[in-house]
Amino acid sequence: MKFQKIRGTRDLLPEEARRWLQAESVIREVMAKYGCAEIRTPIFEETELFARSIGQLTDIVSKEMYTFQDRGEKSLTLRPELTAPVVRAFIENNLGELLPLNKLYYIGQVFRQENPQAGRFRQFHQFGVEILGSPVPAADAETIALAVDIYQRFGIAEFTVEINSVGDQRCREPYKTALRDYLRPRLAKLCATCRGRFESNPLRILDCKVESCRAETVGAPRFIDHLCQACADHFAEVRRLLELAGIAYVVNHRLVRGLDYYTRTAFEIISQQLGAQDALCGGGRYDLLCEELGGKPTPAVGFAAGMERLMIVLEKSGWSVESHAPRVFFVALGLEAQRWAFARARQLRRRGWRVEVDLLGRGVKAQLREANRQQAVAAVIIGDNEIAQQVAQVKNLRDSTQTEVPMAELEDNLSRFFA
């Protein structure tokens, strides 16, 4: 029987995995500049954590989660997103008692049983940040700036920052009433999904991608016109700070985000290079989530971004990664030469050199071909004669020149060669 990967998953082969590692190092570099600390949470959590945070009526909870029972008949779920696990860890470990402000970032796998398509998988990867403890608009603006800086650090220029406000509990219900009043005479023309959302979550109708639904909501009330004074002031200050930071944005009145825990600021960064699934990342403020999950009321804001979508854009933009090709390849012929090469290669590796040795017992010509294939810069050639005379032949693989050096001076010679 020949096994194959599960639909909606993929293998990251060595060359691609190398690109991912380089991309992750860039993300970590920018996160560090903003004072963010990495957090890692379990891949599975209690199912109720996601039911309470994301919402029972959302597609994620009702249709897409991988849920199972353990041997103790406890319902567990592979995490479909990472905000709720981070907040759970924040509460459980009393991080708010240790620091008044916590900036936590993550890079990890998530799981949703969605219909696989370009940039969308059932096992995929997200990176993101959660800033817990600050209610001020500057935290929202910094979160957006952090996301923008990550994409700009990769050299991505073609993206758009879209923002909106979804208010809070004081102004959301009156807005929902106004939205339902507008949609009620148009219900028959909406898709079945949106008709089902009419009572439970009418905001999501604004976000529907079905053309008939988009046409029927063109004249829908705008949330920005129904904000209470506090939410309006908050949104105005976020916009002012983005402008001061030189971050271009557009207000998208359809932007509501897909999860129930968002309040006030919502934002997305979209790229035309992604096609229909054009969101590079999305996030916003969620001041109610900590209390909903059993913690103290804690203001919070963050974003989540798809690694797969980032890699698609980087591939299209021709992003180059640092080469990890060996700088030195040991070409050894004979048992004693192989033993010497094995010991000396490990010695050099421990001192920071990138070194490769032949593990297939090939001849000299085959080893040199392999050295060139791996893009090594220098080859150290040794055989029985070299062992007897305690010398090594150092070959420049760029111009094919070759120099004999004493084994005791090999590292010094290589250092001068690469200098």
Secondary structure, 3 states (H helix, E strand, C coil): CCCCCCCCCCCCCHHHHHHHHHHHHHHHHHHHHCCCEECCCCCEEEHHHHHHHHCCCCHHHHHHCCEEECCCCCEEEECCCCHHHHHHHHHHCCHHHHCCCEEEEEEEEEECCCCCECCECCEEEEEEEEEECCCCHHHHHHHHHHHHHHHHHCCCCCCEEEEEECCCHHHHHHHHHHHHHHHHHHHHHCCHHHHHHHHHCCHHHHCCCCHHHHHHCCCCCCHHHCCCHHHHHHHHHHHHHHHHCCCCCEECCCCCCCCCCCEEEEEEEECHHHCCCCEEEEEEECCCHHHHCCCCCCCEEEEEEEHHHHHHHHHHHCCCCCCCCCCEEEEECCHHHHHHHHHHHHHHHHCCCCEEECCCCCCHHHHHHHHHHCCCCEEEEECHHHHHHCEEEEEECCCCCEEEEEHHHHHHHHHHHHC
